[in-house]
Amino acid sequence: MSFIFSVIATFTVPEQIGISTNSMLWLLPLVASIAIVYKATKMPKIRAGHFIKEVTVLFGSIIVFMLIAALVLYVFAWFVTE
């Protein structure tokens, strides 16, 4: 019984990932899972080729948007601190 409580207790503390370059690679599986689940729930008919294409486009657009947002925030922070 204490094993179950210890497993449940691990969900009360967030995982420490950090801000290194390697830790930012954890973003890719998260974005991929979001794109897959979103397209699986929104597409009326799921055909393999079309589904993979749609997921890839959504995955790429999310990554590009996040890169542009990061660049804009970096430039804004640079202007504020200089």
C-alpha positions as CSV (number, residue, x, y, z in Angstrom):
1,M,0.0,0.0,0.0
2,S,2.9,2.4,0.7
3,F,4.2,1.8,-2.8
4,I,1.0,3.1,-4.3
5,F,1.1,6.2,-2.1
6,S,4.7,6.8,-3.1
7,V,3.8,6.6,-6.8
8,I,0.9,9.0,-6.2
9,A,3.2,11.4,-4.3
10,T,5.5,11.7,-7.3
11,F,2.8,13.4,-9.2
12,T,2.6,16.2,-6.6
13,V,6.1,17.6,-7.4
14,P,6.9,18.9,-10.9
15,E,9.8,17.3,-12.8
16,Q,12.9,19.6,-12.9
17,I,14.0,19.8,-16.5
18,G,16.2,22.9,-16.6
19,I,16.9,25.3,-19.4
20,S,19.8,23.8,-21.2
21,T,19.8,23.2,-24.9
22,N,19.5,19.5,-24.5
23,S,16.5,19.9,-22.2
24,M,14.7,21.9,-24.8
25,L,14.6,18.8,-27.0
26,W,11.9,17.5,-24.7
27,L,9.6,20.0,-26.4
28,L,9.6,17.8,-29.6
29,P,7.8,14.7,-28.2
30,L,5.4,17.0,-26.4
31,V,4.5,18.9,-29.5
32,A,4.2,15.6,-31.5
33,S,1.8,14.1,-29.0
34,I,-0.3,17.3,-29.0
35,A,-0.5,17.3,-32.8
36,I,-1.4,13.6,-33.0
37,V,-4.1,13.8,-30.4
38,Y,-5.6,17.1,-31.8
39,K,-5.8,15.7,-35.3
40,A,-7.1,12.4,-34.2
41,T,-10.0,14.1,-32.5
42,K,-10.7,16.7,-35.2
43,M,-10.5,14.8,-38.4
44,P,-13.8,13.3,-39.5
45,K,-12.2,10.4,-41.4
46,I,-8.7,9.1,-40.5
47,R,-6.8,7.8,-43.5
48,A,-3.1,7.0,-42.8
49,G,-1.5,9.2,-45.5
50,H,-3.7,12.2,-45.0
51,F,-3.4,11.9,-41.2
52,I,0.4,11.8,-41.3
53,K,0.4,14.8,-43.6
54,E,-1.9,16.8,-41.4
55,V,0.0,15.9,-38.2
56,T,3.3,16.8,-39.8
57,V,2.0,20.2,-41.0
58,L,0.5,20.9,-37.5
59,F,3.8,19.8,-35.8
60,G,5.8,22.1,-38.1
61,S,3.6,25.1,-37.6
62,I,3.7,24.8,-33.8
63,I,7.5,24.5,-33.8
64,V,7.8,27.5,-36.2
65,F,5.4,29.6,-34.2
66,M,7.3,28.8,-31.0
67,L,10.6,29.7,-32.6
68,I,9.3,33.0,-33.8
69,A,7.7,33.8,-30.4
70,A,11.0,32.9,-28.7
71,L,12.9,35.2,-31.1
72,V,10.5,38.1,-30.6
73,L,10.7,37.7,-26.8
74,Y,14.5,37.5,-27.0
75,V,14.7,40.7,-29.0
76,F,12.3,42.4,-26.7
77,A,14.3,41.4,-23.6
78,W,17.4,42.6,-25.3
79,F,15.9,46.0,-26.0
80,V,14.7,46.3,-22.5
81,T,18.0,45.3,-20.8
82,E,20.2,47.4,-23.1
